[in-house]
């Protein structure tokens, strides 16, 4: 049967650890609730435009 390597788990996770350590947040930070509110307002606006400005 094949032998198991004892140190392979940490070695394979080491790349992920380095990736997350080097990640930088350069974009704008928005609250998730704000994004949800904007989507709701946008949807309501589209539906109101359909009623008041039919094509």
Phi and psi in degrees as GROMACS dihedral restraints (atoms count N, CA, C in turn):
[ dihedral_restraints ]
;  ai    aj    ak    al  type     phi  dphi    fc
    3     4     5     6     1   -74.9    20    10
    4     5     6     7     1   143.5    20    10
    6     7     8     9     1   -84.5    20    10
    7     8     9    10     1   145.5    20    10
    9    10    11    12     1   -93.2    20    10
   10    11    12    13     1   138.2    20    10
   12    13    14    15     1   -86.0    20    10
   13    14    15    16     1   132.0    20    10
   15    16    17    18     1   -77.3    20    10
   16    17    18    19     1   -31.1    20    10
   18    19    20    21     1   -99.1    20    10
   19    20    21    22     1     8.3    20    10
   21    22    23    24     1   -73.1    20    10
   22    23    24    25     1   -27.6    20    10
   24    25    26    27     1   -64.6    20    10
   25    26    27    28     1   -47.1    20    10
   27    28    29    30     1   -69.3    20    10
   28    29    30    31     1   -37.6    20    10
   30    31    32    33     1   -65.6    20    10
   31    32    33    34     1   -37.7    20    10
   33    34    35    36     1   -74.3    20    10
   34    35    36    37     1   -27.5    20    10
   36    37    38    39     1   -85.0    20    10
   37    38    39    40     1   -14.0    20    10
   39    40    41    42     1   -63.2    20    10
   40    41    42    43     1   -35.2    20    10
   42    43    44    45     1   -65.3    20    10
   43    44    45    46     1   -38.7    20    10
   45    46    47    48     1   -67.6    20    10
   46    47    48    49     1   -38.7    20    10
   48    49    50    51     1   -63.3    20    10
   49    50    51    52     1   -43.9    20    10
   51    52    53    54     1   -65.5    20    10
   52    53    54    55     1   -36.6    20    10
   54    55    56    57     1   -63.6    20    10
   55    56    57    58     1   -45.3    20    10
   57    58    59    60     1   -72.5    20    10
   58    59    60    61     1   -26.9    20    10
   60    61    62    63     1   -69.9    20    10
   61    62    63    64     1   -30.8    20    10
   63    64    65    66     1   -93.7    20    10
   64    65    66    67     1    -2.2    20    10
   66    67    68    69     1   -69.2    20    10
   67    68    69    70     1   134.1    20    10
   69    70    71    72     1  -119.8    20    10
   70    71    72    73     1   142.5    20    10
   72    73    74    75     1   -98.9    20    10
   73    74    75    76     1   100.3    20    10
   75    76    77    78     1  -104.3    20    10
   76    77    78    79     1   -13.3    20    10
   78    79    80    81     1   -84.2    20    10
   79    80    81    82     1   172.4    20    10
   81    82    83    84     1   -68.8    20    10
   82    83    84    85     1   145.4    20    10
   84    85    86    87     1  -102.2    20    10
   85    86    87    88     1   120.4    20    10
   87    88    89    90     1  -125.1    20    10
   88    89    90    91     1   144.8    20    10
   90    91    92    93     1   -69.3    20    10
   91    92    93    94     1   136.1    20    10
   93    94    95    96     1   -59.0    20    10
   94    95    96    97     1   -30.9    20    10
   96    97    98    99     1   -64.9    20    10
   97    98    99   100     1   -37.3    20    10
   99   100   101   102     1   -63.4    20    10
  100   101   102   103     1   -41.1    20    10
  102   103   104   105     1   -63.1    20    10
  103   104   105   106     1   -41.2    20    10
  105   106   107   108     1   -64.3    20    10
  106   107   108   109     1   -44.4    20    10
  108   109   110   111     1   -62.8    20    10
  109   110   111   112     1   -41.1    20    10
  111   112   113   114     1   -63.1    20    10
  112   113   114   115     1   -41.0    20    10
  114   115   116   117     1   -64.9    20    10
  115   116   117   118     1   -41.2    20    10
  117   118   119   120     1   -65.1    20    10
  118   119   120   121     1   -45.2    20    10
  120   121   122   123     1   -63.3    20    10
  121   122   123   124     1   -40.6    20    10
  123   124   125   126     1   -63.1    20    10
  124   125   126   127     1   -43.5    20    10
  126   127   128   129     1   -64.5    20    10
  127   128   129   130     1   -43.4    20    10
  129   130   131   132     1   -64.3    20    10
  130   131   132   133     1   -40.4    20    10
  132   133   134   135     1   -61.6    20    10
  133   134   135   136     1   -42.8    20    10
  135   136   137   138     1   -62.8    20    10
  136   137   138   139     1   -43.6    20    10
  138   139   140   141     1   -65.8    20    10
  139   140   141   142     1   -38.2    20    10
  141   142   143   144     1   -67.6    20    10
  142   143   144   145     1   -36.4    20    10
  144   145   146   147     1   -64.5    20    10
  145   146   147   148     1   -34.8    20    10
  147   148   149   150     1   -63.4    20    10
  148   149   150   151     1   -36.6    20    10
  150   151   152   153     1   -76.4    20    10
  151   152   153   154     1   -47.2    20    10
  153   154   155   156     1   -87.2    20    10
  154   155   156   157     1   -13.3    20    10
  156   157   158   159     1  -139.9    20    10
  157   158   159   160     1    68.4    20    10
  159   160   161   162     1   -70.3    20    10
  160   161   162   163     1   150.4    20    10
